[in-house]
């Protein structure tokens, strides 16, 4: 064996390798372990005890080794150890572990086979480091990237819609001014004025819609309150009483499965208003509209289902567009193509989702998960 | 200037725009007749019916197609459009969208002559009709 050369001036003293190892391990919070696969025994160093919050009198055992890994990663850990032990395969992975006190944390774990002089495997050894801080930051970062990406694409989309809708109005105005220059008779010029009125009305409407959409972003920061479905429903029904009476619509409610949730009250009103209005507005020509609205919980999630017997919509044809802005599918003059777009955005801004199922001539069902 | 185009066609759901274009086309005497459809489906129905009757002289020589329309939008129209309805005619996609992906997508259709961004300039309109007649 090579003799350690001392490079310390003055009194020659061998470098205490153990000191450095210990300090480095402390500094980096790195625990180490060893499994003697012949005697079937496990050993830990003291930092392993520290990281795993193990009582000092705990005696590590091979059999209980997997219990130090988070439940969902135990199969993974077992495979890593098995491959290392049986096939001599080294590993260097990020894996979720759990302390004696039940705290889960992310660790970087390295394992290598231990060989004797005859190249026979006699054990497995490794080190692991608590990297939970870094890992949590990584998750947070990943999360923000996803949020930003989706917001960005929404914004870009929104910008195109805005530009499209404003451009169609301004281009009409431009055409009108061109024509005003070229037209000769007063009657013709007067007709152009009526066109200006049309453009001005559409422009107004567009800006109203944009306002509505823009407030979704700011409103999602609004305070959530306990919202009772029944209260919101009564409020909404009062506001659309006229339409309901005109169409002789029947609305059947069942809020027994879930009578209230924590939500932004204004959103709940808007969501219910949009879905109920749609259900009545797009009624089947041959029958009175009948709408069922039901709330319940399932797998710890809160649901609201709005089901109608209306004209339905061909989803194979319009499925990807039904929640798009300014997408209209029927001949109704009052279809504006904004309601469902806003509904979807409101729901998603609070972390929920909305899905649609529909059969032409039978009806449409909207399912919301809050 | 050449003799006017016999039949022009506008497929667009914006009534103001259609009004203005019709006035303009009439005023500049660009086309003898103008067909107007408020969405793609109405136009497809007309083309199919006309082809079936073999009345090719009732088919337009210039078509202006909008993209955002109810019932059947411009894209769905392009998917279903039978190029036989438009042999020797020019089809222009006319939209307020300046989304580059819309422009690229429209130009990939062999039936599309060009993409025109609204507002349609009077000179552009005249050129389109002049090159079609």
Interface residues (C-beta under 8 A of the other chain):
Chain A: X160 X163 X164 X165 X167 X168 X170 X171 X172 X174 X175 X176 X178 X179 X182 X183 X188 X191 X195 X198 X199 X202 X317 X326 X327 X328 X329 X330 X331 X335 X337
Chain B: X14 X15 X16 X17 X19 X20 X21 X23 X24 X27 X68 X70 X71 X76 X95 X96 X97 X98 X99 X117 X118 X119 X120 X122
